[in-house]
């Protein structure tokens, strides 16, 4: 006889207490294998596919796409050992509306005997789930289903009454693109993607929404293309309750909830501004020789070395000389904690907003290894595949805002880090070189630092060393 087991949203680590359901990967009635991903969720840190530790038939799902669930809330129930004849009709119980297990029929994974009828143990252990017994087989079962089409509803075309046999695949990769289209009742099958091989991008969805808004059909998206995922028009409150919110609604204002990644960034930056007395110093540097050195490195064949990798190598060499800047402040103990390892964060702009992936043990990597790791993390960031561990634990941040075409900035520190090196654009400028006026490749470097961990002398010394390495890369040979 089948045993119904309840799978709860597991602790995803890093102190996360909730997650938003982005996309269900299974339907009620589907057969799932041990460790098969069943739902895609978005936390304040990253997009995560959650695997189920049980194998069997899905009998119920809890939570609609877009809903936020706390850690420990039920995600789905699985009938272990159930035959195909006993499966519920597909769709029954979806969203937690039906197919709820009978009272007393749901087994707590921690209770004795809860796993006696299992035929497999979970090898991919989640926090609070899984067994120590390795599974006999690792094959994942994924029933055929229609790709996510986002015409006002669920992850397949059945919610719209579409015929799966006639619907072709929709070229969409990003779950955020699907969600944006779903929130505005936009059928992605009607769009032509501007990405590689017709891939539908966020810009394509926003363009379609603006066009529809111009015809009075749907909610407007700002003409400047500002991020609006999850945005809704502010409701009017009536004539007697005139307020700033109603004024914004009448003027076409749009409200964007501060949640997920954007909410986490807002909280972190606010805390940084409240707690850290930061200061910024800057200097212009002649980067001509650094650019020539990079060209020479890449002329000999082999993997190409990126400019950001060279700047990262300079950062780690500078931190070895000025370790005070690789620190954090323990406010409760009133102590400065100087760290032994350099975990280098770098700012990356993505469809989900600004994220800061972290290169672990950057001080132990050469330029080639740094280049490869920067490329891997950047690709994962843009695809929304970064794990919580890849966006936390940084000790120093490298911020290359020159890619936005600007020279300088006074950024907010990435709490609880004590310093951040900013790099502006590298552009030809008049420069006095060897006593004569010449056109050189000039960059502005800035250092924002926590004034509690050091004074201006240390900060200035760090920045001057970085500038010297940029102007004369041979200076780095002393640390190799």
DODO-480446 format. One record per residue (C-alpha): residue in one letter; residue number from 1; x, y, z. Coordinates in nm, 2 decimals. Example, Ala and Ser with C-alpha at 12.3 -4.5 7.8 and 13.67 -1.06 7.14 Angstrom:
2
[r a,1,[1.23,-0.45,0.78]],
[r s,2,[1.37,-0.11,0.71]],
//
This chain:
480
[r x,1,[0.00,0.00,0.00]],
[r x,2,[0.12,0.35,-0.09]],
[r x,3,[0.26,0.57,0.18]],
[r x,4,[0.21,0.95,0.13]],
[r x,5,[0.52,1.15,0.23]],
[r x,6,[0.52,1.53,0.26]],
[r x,7,[0.81,1.72,0.12]],
[r x,8,[0.87,2.06,0.28]],
[r x,9,[1.06,2.36,0.15]],
[r x,10,[1.41,2.28,0.28]],
[r x,11,[1.66,2.51,0.45]],
[r x,12,[1.86,2.64,0.15]],
[r x,13,[2.14,2.77,0.37]],
[r x,14,[2.30,3.11,0.43]],
[r x,15,[2.03,3.21,0.67]],
[r x,16,[1.75,3.22,0.41]],
[r x,17,[1.40,3.20,0.56]],
[r x,18,[1.18,3.21,0.25]],
[r x,19,[1.17,3.15,-0.13]],
[r x,20,[0.94,3.24,-0.41]],
[r x,21,[0.81,2.98,-0.64]],
[r x,22,[0.92,3.06,-1.00]],
[r x,23,[0.82,2.75,-1.19]],
[r x,24,[0.68,2.41,-1.11]],
[r x,25,[0.88,2.13,-1.29]],
[r x,26,[0.62,1.86,-1.22]],
[r x,27,[0.24,1.82,-1.23]],
[r x,28,[0.01,1.63,-0.99]],
[r x,29,[0.01,1.27,-1.12]],
[r x,30,[0.37,1.28,-1.25]],
[r x,31,[0.61,1.01,-1.14]],
[r x,32,[0.93,1.15,-0.98]],
[r x,33,[1.26,0.98,-0.90]],
[r x,34,[1.47,1.04,-0.60]],
[r x,35,[1.67,1.37,-0.63]],
[r x,36,[1.47,1.48,-0.93]],
[r x,37,[1.42,1.86,-0.94]],
[r x,38,[1.05,1.94,-0.88]],
[r x,39,[1.03,2.32,-0.84]],
[r x,40,[1.24,2.62,-0.93]],
[r x,41,[1.25,2.88,-0.66]],
[r x,42,[1.41,3.22,-0.62]],
[r x,43,[1.57,3.33,-0.30]],
[r x,44,[1.73,3.65,-0.20]],
[r x,45,[2.06,3.50,-0.31]],
[r x,46,[2.00,3.30,-0.63]],
[r x,47,[1.77,3.09,-0.84]],
[r x,48,[1.76,2.73,-0.72]],
[r x,49,[1.62,2.40,-0.85]],
[r x,50,[1.49,2.20,-0.55]],
[r x,51,[1.52,1.82,-0.57]],
[r x,52,[1.27,1.59,-0.40]],
[r x,53,[1.42,1.33,-0.17]],
[r x,54,[1.14,1.08,-0.24]],
[r x,55,[1.05,0.87,-0.54]],
[r x,56,[0.69,0.80,-0.63]],
[r x,57,[0.38,0.98,-0.76]],
[r x,58,[0.30,1.34,-0.69]],
[r x,59,[-0.03,1.37,-0.52]],
[r x,60,[-0.05,1.74,-0.44]],
[r x,61,[0.14,2.07,-0.49]],
[r x,62,[0.13,2.36,-0.25]],
[r x,63,[0.17,2.72,-0.37]],
[r x,64,[0.11,2.89,-0.69]],
[r x,65,[0.39,3.03,-0.91]],
[r x,66,[0.49,3.37,-0.77]],
[r x,67,[0.39,3.28,-0.42]],
[r x,68,[0.64,3.31,-0.14]],
[r x,69,[0.68,3.02,0.11]],
[r x,70,[0.87,3.01,0.44]],
[r x,71,[1.13,2.74,0.50]],
[r x,72,[0.94,2.44,0.64]],
[r x,73,[0.62,2.50,0.45]],
[r x,74,[0.48,2.20,0.25]],
[r x,75,[0.59,2.20,-0.11]],
[r x,76,[0.43,1.87,-0.24]],
[r x,77,[0.33,1.52,-0.13]],
[r x,78,[0.45,1.20,-0.29]],
[r x,79,[0.29,0.86,-0.28]],
[r x,80,[0.57,0.62,-0.24]],
[r x,81,[0.51,0.27,-0.38]],
[r x,82,[0.19,0.37,-0.56]],
[r x,83,[0.10,0.20,-0.88]],
[r x,84,[0.00,0.38,-1.20]],
[r x,85,[-0.37,0.28,-1.15]],
[r x,86,[-0.38,0.46,-0.82]],
[r x,87,[-0.25,0.79,-0.95]],
[r x,88,[-0.48,1.10,-0.92]],
[r x,89,[-0.60,1.27,-1.23]],
[r x,90,[-0.34,1.52,-1.36]],
[r x,91,[-0.41,1.87,-1.23]],
[r x,92,[-0.60,1.75,-0.92]],
[r x,93,[-0.47,1.91,-0.61]],
[r x,94,[-0.25,2.16,-0.80]],
[r x,95,[-0.18,2.46,-0.58]],
[r x,96,[-0.29,2.28,-0.27]],
[r x,97,[-0.66,2.29,-0.36]],
[r x,98,[-0.72,1.92,-0.35]],
[r x,99,[-0.57,1.57,-0.31]],
[r x,100,[-0.46,1.66,0.04]],
[r x,101,[-0.34,1.35,0.22]],
[r x,102,[-0.57,1.19,0.47]],
[r x,103,[-0.52,1.28,0.83]],
[r x,104,[-0.25,1.06,0.98]],
[r x,105,[-0.14,0.95,0.63]],
[r x,106,[0.15,1.20,0.60]],
[r x,107,[0.47,1.07,0.75]],
[r x,108,[0.73,1.30,0.91]],
[r x,109,[1.07,1.21,0.76]],
[r x,110,[1.21,1.22,1.11]],
[r x,111,[0.97,0.97,1.26]],
[r x,112,[1.07,0.61,1.30]],
[r x,113,[0.94,0.39,1.02]],
[r x,114,[0.88,0.69,0.79]],
[r x,115,[1.13,0.55,0.53]],
[r x,116,[1.06,0.18,0.57]],
[r x,117,[0.87,0.14,0.25]],
[r x,118,[1.11,0.34,0.04]],
[r x,119,[1.29,0.16,-0.24]],
[r x,120,[1.56,0.43,-0.27]],
[r x,121,[1.75,0.66,-0.04]],
[r x,122,[1.84,1.01,-0.12]],
[r x,123,[2.20,1.07,-0.21]],
[r x,124,[2.16,1.45,-0.28]],
[r x,125,[2.09,1.54,0.08]],
[r x,126,[1.92,1.87,0.16]],
[r x,127,[1.93,2.03,0.50]],
[r x,128,[1.69,1.83,0.71]],
[r x,129,[1.62,1.57,0.44]],
[r x,130,[1.77,1.26,0.29]],
[r x,131,[1.93,0.94,0.41]],
[r x,132,[2.28,0.81,0.43]],
[r x,133,[2.20,0.52,0.20]],
[r x,134,[2.32,0.58,-0.15]],
[r x,135,[2.05,0.52,-0.42]],
[r x,136,[2.08,0.21,-0.64]],
[r x,137,[2.02,0.42,-0.95]],
[r x,138,[2.04,0.79,-1.03]],
[r x,139,[1.82,0.81,-1.34]],
[r x,140,[1.58,1.10,-1.33]],
[r x,141,[1.23,1.07,-1.47]],
[r x,142,[1.09,1.38,-1.64]],
[r x,143,[0.75,1.33,-1.80]],
[r x,144,[0.71,1.50,-2.14]],
[r x,145,[0.53,1.84,-2.10]],
[r x,146,[0.47,2.16,-2.28]],
[r x,147,[0.73,2.43,-2.22]],
[r x,148,[0.64,2.73,-2.01]],
[r x,149,[0.44,2.97,-2.23]],
[r x,150,[0.31,3.22,-1.98]],
[r x,151,[-0.02,3.32,-2.12]],
[r x,152,[-0.16,3.43,-1.79]],
[r x,153,[-0.11,3.12,-1.60]],
[r x,154,[0.08,2.79,-1.54]],
[r x,155,[0.39,2.62,-1.67]],
[r x,156,[0.22,2.45,-1.97]],
[r x,157,[-0.05,2.52,-2.23]],
[r x,158,[-0.32,2.31,-2.07]],
[r x,159,[-0.43,2.61,-1.85]],
[r x,160,[-0.52,2.80,-2.16]],
[r x,161,[-0.69,2.51,-2.33]],
[r x,162,[-0.41,2.48,-2.58]],
[r x,163,[-0.35,2.15,-2.76]],
[r x,164,[0.00,2.03,-2.66]],
[r x,165,[0.03,1.84,-2.98]],
[r x,166,[0.01,2.16,-3.19]],
[r x,167,[0.21,2.39,-2.97]],
[r x,168,[0.57,2.43,-3.07]],
[r x,169,[0.85,2.50,-2.82]],
[r x,170,[0.90,2.86,-2.72]],
[r x,171,[1.26,2.98,-2.73]],
[r x,172,[1.28,3.12,-2.38]],
[r x,173,[1.56,3.04,-2.13]],
[r x,174,[1.51,3.29,-1.85]],
[r x,175,[1.24,3.22,-1.59]],
[r x,176,[1.23,3.59,-1.53]],
[r x,177,[1.12,3.65,-1.89]],
[r x,178,[0.85,3.39,-1.86]],
[r x,179,[0.73,3.54,-1.53]],
[r x,180,[0.72,3.90,-1.67]],
[r x,181,[0.51,3.78,-1.96]],
[r x,182,[0.29,3.58,-1.73]],
[r x,183,[0.23,3.88,-1.50]],
[r x,184,[0.11,4.09,-1.80]],
[r x,185,[-0.09,3.82,-1.97]],
[r x,186,[0.14,3.80,-2.27]],
[r x,187,[0.16,3.49,-2.49]],
[r x,188,[0.52,3.44,-2.57]],
[r x,189,[0.43,3.24,-2.88]],
[r x,190,[0.33,3.57,-3.04]],
[r x,191,[0.68,3.72,-3.01]],
[r x,192,[0.98,3.70,-3.23]],
[r x,193,[1.30,3.69,-3.03]],
[r x,194,[1.59,3.92,-3.10]],
[r x,195,[1.85,3.69,-2.93]],
[r x,196,[2.06,3.42,-3.08]],
[r x,197,[1.86,3.16,-3.28]],
[r x,198,[1.54,3.36,-3.21]],
[r x,199,[1.58,3.35,-2.83]],
[r x,200,[1.32,3.57,-2.66]],
[r x,201,[1.49,3.82,-2.43]],
[r x,202,[1.35,4.05,-2.16]],
[r x,203,[1.39,4.34,-2.40]],
[r x,204,[1.15,4.17,-2.64]],
[r x,205,[0.88,4.13,-2.38]],
[r x,206,[0.92,4.49,-2.26]],
[r x,207,[0.89,4.61,-2.61]],
[r x,208,[0.58,4.41,-2.67]],
[r x,209,[0.42,4.54,-2.35]],
[r x,210,[0.50,4.90,-2.44]],
[r x,211,[0.34,4.85,-2.78]],
[r x,212,[0.03,4.70,-2.62]],
[r x,213,[0.01,4.98,-2.37]],
[r x,214,[0.02,5.23,-2.66]],
[r x,215,[-0.29,5.06,-2.79]],
[r x,216,[-0.45,5.07,-2.45]],
[r x,217,[-0.43,4.70,-2.41]],
[r x,218,[-0.20,4.63,-2.11]],
[r x,219,[-0.01,4.78,-1.82]],
[r x,220,[0.26,5.01,-1.94]],
[r x,221,[0.63,4.95,-1.92]],
[r x,222,[0.85,5.26,-1.89]],
[r x,223,[0.99,5.38,-2.22]],
[r x,224,[1.34,5.39,-2.07]],
[r x,225,[1.33,5.01,-2.04]],
[r x,226,[1.38,5.01,-1.66]],
[r x,227,[1.35,4.68,-1.49]],
[r x,228,[0.99,4.61,-1.41]],
[r x,229,[0.97,4.24,-1.32]],
[r x,230,[0.69,4.19,-1.07]],
[r x,231,[0.57,4.55,-1.12]],
[r x,232,[0.21,4.64,-1.08]],
[r x,233,[0.02,4.97,-1.13]],
[r x,234,[-0.04,5.15,-0.80]],
[r x,235,[-0.41,5.14,-0.71]],
[r x,236,[-0.61,5.45,-0.67]],
[r x,237,[-0.76,5.51,-0.33]],
[r x,238,[-1.06,5.73,-0.42]],
[r x,239,[-1.13,6.10,-0.41]],
[r x,240,[-1.17,6.12,-0.04]],
[r x,241,[-0.84,5.94,0.03]],
[r x,242,[-0.62,6.13,-0.20]],
[r x,243,[-0.26,6.04,-0.13]],
[r x,244,[0.08,6.01,-0.30]],
[r x,245,[-0.01,5.65,-0.39]],
[r x,246,[-0.33,5.75,-0.57]],
[r x,247,[-0.15,6.04,-0.74]],
[r x,248,[0.11,5.80,-0.87]],
[r x,249,[-0.16,5.57,-0.99]],
[r x,250,[-0.34,5.85,-1.18]],
[r x,251,[-0.01,5.96,-1.34]],
[r x,252,[0.08,5.61,-1.46]],
[r x,253,[0.32,5.53,-1.18]],
[r x,254,[0.44,5.18,-1.13]],
[r x,255,[0.52,5.01,-0.80]],
[r x,256,[0.79,4.74,-0.79]],
[r x,257,[0.80,4.52,-0.48]],
[r x,258,[1.13,4.52,-0.29]],
[r x,259,[1.16,4.14,-0.26]],
[r x,260,[1.39,3.87,-0.38]],
[r x,261,[1.73,3.98,-0.50]],
[r x,262,[1.62,4.35,-0.52]],
[r x,263,[1.49,4.34,-0.17]],
[r x,264,[1.81,4.17,-0.04]],
[r x,265,[2.03,4.43,-0.21]],
[r x,266,[1.82,4.72,-0.07]],
[r x,267,[1.85,4.58,0.28]],
[r x,268,[2.22,4.52,0.26]],
[r x,269,[2.30,4.87,0.11]],
[r x,270,[2.08,5.04,0.37]],
[r x,271,[2.26,4.85,0.65]],
[r x,272,[2.60,4.94,0.50]],
[r x,273,[2.51,5.31,0.49]],
[r x,274,[2.38,5.30,0.84]],
[r x,275,[2.67,5.12,1.00]],
[r x,276,[2.99,5.19,0.80]],
[r x,277,[3.16,5.53,0.81]],
[r x,278,[3.30,5.51,0.46]],
[r x,279,[3.54,5.74,0.27]],
[r x,280,[3.66,5.75,-0.08]],
[r x,281,[3.99,5.85,-0.24]],
[r x,282,[4.08,5.83,-0.61]],
[r x,283,[4.37,5.88,-0.86]],
[r x,284,[4.41,5.89,-1.23]],
[r x,285,[4.66,5.63,-1.38]],
[r x,286,[4.82,5.57,-1.71]],
[r x,287,[4.71,5.22,-1.81]],
[r x,288,[4.89,5.22,-2.15]],
[r x,289,[5.15,4.97,-2.03]],
[r x,290,[4.90,4.74,-1.87]],
[r x,291,[4.70,4.72,-2.19]],
[r x,292,[5.02,4.65,-2.38]],
[r x,293,[5.11,4.38,-2.13]],
[r x,294,[4.77,4.21,-2.18]],
[r x,295,[4.81,4.23,-2.56]],
[r x,296,[5.15,4.06,-2.53]],
[r x,297,[5.01,3.79,-2.30]],
[r x,298,[4.73,3.70,-2.55]],
[r x,299,[4.96,3.71,-2.85]],
[r x,300,[5.13,3.38,-2.77]],
[r x,301,[4.82,3.16,-2.80]],
[r x,302,[4.65,2.97,-2.52]],
[r x,303,[4.36,3.09,-2.31]],
[r x,304,[4.31,3.47,-2.33]],
[r x,305,[4.36,3.68,-2.02]],
[r x,306,[4.09,3.93,-1.94]],
[r x,307,[4.15,4.28,-1.81]],
[r x,308,[3.94,4.22,-1.50]],
[r x,309,[4.16,3.92,-1.42]],
[r x,310,[4.47,4.14,-1.43]],
[r x,311,[4.30,4.40,-1.21]],
[r x,312,[4.21,4.12,-0.97]],
[r x,313,[4.57,4.00,-0.96]],
[r x,314,[4.67,4.36,-0.88]],
[r x,315,[4.41,4.37,-0.60]],
[r x,316,[4.53,4.06,-0.43]],
[r x,317,[4.89,4.18,-0.45]],
[r x,318,[4.79,4.51,-0.29]],
[r x,319,[4.59,4.34,-0.01]],
[r x,320,[4.90,4.13,0.07]],
[r x,321,[5.08,4.46,0.14]],
[r x,322,[4.79,4.63,0.31]],
[r x,323,[4.59,4.35,0.48]],
[r x,324,[4.39,4.60,0.69]],
[r x,325,[4.16,4.64,0.40]],
[r x,326,[4.08,4.27,0.39]],
[r x,327,[3.89,4.30,0.71]],
[r x,328,[3.55,4.32,0.87]],
[r x,329,[3.43,4.49,1.19]],
[r x,330,[3.27,4.28,1.47]],
[r x,331,[3.04,4.55,1.62]],
[r x,332,[2.93,4.34,1.91]],
[r x,333,[3.28,4.26,2.02]],
[r x,334,[3.42,4.60,1.91]],
[r x,335,[3.70,4.42,1.72]],
[r x,336,[3.85,4.45,1.38]],
[r x,337,[3.88,4.10,1.23]],
[r x,338,[4.16,4.08,0.97]],
[r x,339,[4.10,3.79,0.73]],
[r x,340,[4.36,3.54,0.61]],
[r x,341,[4.20,3.46,0.27]],
[r x,342,[4.09,3.69,-0.01]],
[r x,343,[3.75,3.60,-0.15]],
[r x,344,[3.71,3.86,-0.42]],
[r x,345,[3.36,3.98,-0.51]],
[r x,346,[3.29,4.15,-0.84]],
[r x,347,[2.98,4.34,-0.95]],
[r x,348,[2.79,4.18,-1.24]],
[r x,349,[2.48,4.34,-1.40]],
[r x,350,[2.21,4.08,-1.49]],
[r x,351,[1.84,4.07,-1.58]],
[r x,352,[1.77,4.01,-1.21]],
[r x,353,[1.96,4.32,-1.11]],
[r x,354,[2.31,4.37,-0.97]],
[r x,355,[2.47,4.07,-0.81]],
[r x,356,[2.81,4.02,-0.67]],
[r x,357,[2.96,3.67,-0.74]],
[r x,358,[3.26,3.57,-0.53]],
[r x,359,[3.59,3.43,-0.65]],
[r x,360,[3.71,3.20,-0.37]],
[r x,361,[4.07,3.21,-0.27]],
[r x,362,[4.15,3.47,-0.53]],
[r x,363,[4.49,3.53,-0.38]],
[r x,364,[4.59,3.17,-0.47]],
[r x,365,[4.50,3.20,-0.84]],
[r x,366,[4.70,3.33,-1.13]],
[r x,367,[4.57,3.55,-1.41]],
[r x,368,[4.46,3.25,-1.63]],
[r x,369,[4.27,3.08,-1.34]],
[r x,370,[4.11,3.42,-1.25]],
[r x,371,[4.00,3.47,-1.61]],
[r x,372,[3.83,3.13,-1.62]],
[r x,373,[3.66,3.18,-1.29]],
[r x,374,[3.53,3.52,-1.37]],
[r x,375,[3.39,3.39,-1.70]],
[r x,376,[3.22,3.09,-1.52]],
[r x,377,[3.06,3.30,-1.25]],
[r x,378,[2.95,3.57,-1.50]],
[r x,379,[2.77,3.32,-1.72]],
[r x,380,[2.60,3.16,-1.41]],
[r x,381,[2.49,3.50,-1.29]],
[r x,382,[2.33,3.60,-1.62]],
[r x,383,[2.16,3.26,-1.64]],
[r x,384,[2.04,3.28,-1.28]],
[r x,385,[2.22,2.97,-1.18]],
[r x,386,[2.44,3.11,-0.90]],
[r x,387,[2.42,2.92,-0.58]],
[r x,388,[2.39,3.09,-0.24]],
[r x,389,[2.75,3.00,-0.17]],
[r x,390,[2.87,3.18,-0.48]],
[r x,391,[2.73,3.52,-0.39]],
[r x,392,[2.82,3.53,-0.02]],
[r x,393,[3.14,3.53,0.19]],
[r x,394,[3.33,3.80,0.00]],
[r x,395,[3.61,3.99,0.18]],
[r x,396,[3.68,4.26,-0.08]],
[r x,397,[3.50,4.38,-0.40]],
[r x,398,[3.63,4.48,-0.74]],
[r x,399,[3.38,4.71,-0.91]],
[r x,400,[3.45,4.77,-1.28]],
[r x,401,[3.19,5.04,-1.35]],
[r x,402,[3.39,5.15,-1.66]],
[r x,403,[3.18,4.90,-1.86]],
[r x,404,[2.89,5.15,-1.82]],
[r x,405,[3.10,5.43,-1.98]],
[r x,406,[3.17,5.63,-1.67]],
[r x,407,[3.49,5.75,-1.51]],
[r x,408,[3.42,5.76,-1.14]],
[r x,409,[3.19,5.66,-0.86]],
[r x,410,[3.15,5.67,-0.48]],
[r x,411,[2.99,5.32,-0.43]],
[r x,412,[2.83,5.19,-0.11]],
[r x,413,[3.04,4.92,0.05]],
[r x,414,[2.92,4.56,0.03]],
[r x,415,[2.85,4.50,0.40]],
[r x,416,[3.03,4.36,0.60]],
[r x,417,[3.34,4.41,0.38]],
[r x,418,[3.58,4.70,0.46]],
[r x,419,[3.68,4.81,0.11]],
[r x,420,[3.60,4.82,-0.26]],
[r x,421,[3.82,4.91,-0.56]],
[r x,422,[3.64,5.10,-0.84]],
[r x,423,[3.77,5.11,-1.19]],
[r x,424,[3.64,5.36,-1.45]],
[r x,425,[3.66,5.34,-1.83]],
[r x,426,[4.00,5.34,-2.00]],
[r x,427,[4.01,5.61,-2.26]],
[r x,428,[4.27,5.80,-2.46]],
[r x,429,[4.36,6.13,-2.29]],
[r x,430,[4.64,6.39,-2.30]],
[r x,431,[4.90,6.29,-2.05]],
[r x,432,[5.25,6.40,-1.96]],
[r x,433,[5.47,6.10,-2.04]],
[r x,434,[5.85,6.11,-1.99]],
[r x,435,[5.84,6.49,-1.99]],
[r x,436,[5.64,6.53,-2.30]],
[r x,437,[5.27,6.56,-2.38]],
[r x,438,[5.13,6.24,-2.53]],
[r x,439,[4.80,6.06,-2.58]],
[r x,440,[4.78,5.78,-2.33]],
[r x,441,[4.52,5.53,-2.21]],
[r x,442,[4.40,5.68,-1.88]],
[r x,443,[4.18,5.52,-1.61]],
[r x,444,[4.04,5.66,-1.29]],
[r x,445,[4.08,5.43,-0.99]],
[r x,446,[3.89,5.48,-0.66]],
[r x,447,[3.90,5.32,-0.32]],
[r x,448,[3.60,5.33,-0.09]],
[r x,449,[3.70,5.20,0.26]],
[r x,450,[3.56,5.16,0.61]],
[r x,451,[3.74,5.44,0.81]],
[r x,452,[3.71,5.22,1.12]],
[r x,453,[3.97,4.97,0.99]],
[r x,454,[4.23,5.21,0.88]],
[r x,455,[4.32,5.57,0.83]],
[r x,456,[4.38,5.77,0.51]],
[r x,457,[4.75,5.68,0.50]],
[r x,458,[4.68,5.30,0.46]],
[r x,459,[4.40,5.37,0.20]],
[r x,460,[4.62,5.60,0.01]],
[r x,461,[4.91,5.36,0.02]],
[r x,462,[4.69,5.08,-0.12]],
[r x,463,[4.55,5.29,-0.40]],
[r x,464,[4.90,5.42,-0.49]],
[r x,465,[5.03,5.07,-0.51]],
[r x,466,[4.74,4.96,-0.74]],
[r x,467,[4.81,5.27,-0.96]],
[r x,468,[5.18,5.19,-0.98]],
[r x,469,[5.10,4.83,-1.09]],
[r x,470,[4.86,4.96,-1.36]],
[r x,471,[5.12,5.21,-1.49]],
[r x,472,[5.42,4.97,-1.45]],
[r x,473,[5.30,4.60,-1.45]],
[r x,474,[5.66,4.49,-1.38]],
[r x,475,[5.60,4.61,-1.02]],
[r x,476,[5.39,4.29,-0.98]],
[r x,477,[5.70,4.07,-1.04]],
[r x,478,[5.80,4.14,-0.69]],
[r x,479,[5.50,3.95,-0.56]],
[r x,480,[5.51,3.65,-0.80]],
//
